Amino acid sequence: MDISICIVDDNKDIRSALEQIVLMSDGYQLLGSFGSAEEALQQIPLLKPDIALMDINLGEGESGIDCVRHLKAEYPEILFMMCTVYEDDEKIFEALTAGASGYILKKTAPHKLLEAIRELQEGGAPMSSQIARKVVTAFQHNKPLEKGTAESSALSVLSNREKEILELLAKGMLYKEIAASLFISQETVRKHVYHIYEKLHVNNRVEAINKYFGR
């Protein structure tokens, strides 16, 4: 099935370029394209795309991060990928905490953008290499949780299978790779992941791994 997409960007030229990338590519369907957070907040719940490409700076009013925070809370099944010029740590982690599952830069080549969309749909957390390095740096001094910590207690609500899947998510594996590794279907993996997010009170893979590493 085609991956359905909405685009949110206040820059008309960039928005048009992103539209053309989606429209001219097999396997992707453009449901809507919006120039403001207000439009996105009204239309995305009606269209229910698989993935929304979201700019951070949407001019006056709410930002793309605010938009994700509102929509992800109400529609957790929609995946959000920030598509932006910002590379600073604060913006990255603010977006991920709000519920974004991917973060790529606008200078990303079209074929890389499409690959990132596909990866996100398959359970990955795609990020531009520059962004991924920043995220890795934030984790590199952390160790898995020790028993007895508050976060360890939070993880105790997970089943053994859910803990197993969380370990594999922390290794960067895609849903299809986890499914093959555990001899279960991708849909079963997806359901387990939703339960993990629900039990840990998180919105995405990065937050779940954060909790695992006790940040």
Secondary structure as GFF3:
##gff-version 3
##sequence-region A 1 215
A	DSSP	beta_strand	3	8	.	.	.	ID=ss1
A	DSSP	alpha_helix	12	23	.	.	.	ID=ss2
A	DSSP	beta_strand	28	34	.	.	.	ID=ss3
A	DSSP	alpha_helix	37	47	.	.	.	ID=ss4
A	DSSP	beta_strand	51	54	.	.	.	ID=ss5
A	DSSP	alpha_helix	64	74	.	.	.	ID=ss6
A	DSSP	beta_strand	79	84	.	.	.	ID=ss7
A	DSSP	alpha_helix	89	98	.	.	.	ID=ss8
A	DSSP	beta_strand	102	105	.	.	.	ID=ss9
A	DSSP	alpha_helix	110	121	.	.	.	ID=ss10
A	DSSP	alpha_helix	129	139	.	.	.	ID=ss11
A	DSSP	alpha_helix	150	155	.	.	.	ID=ss12
A	DSSP	alpha_helix	160	170	.	.	.	ID=ss13
A	DSSP	alpha_helix	175	182	.	.	.	ID=ss14
A	DSSP	alpha_helix	186	200	.	.	.	ID=ss15
A	DSSP	alpha_helix	205	212	.	.	.	ID=ss16
###
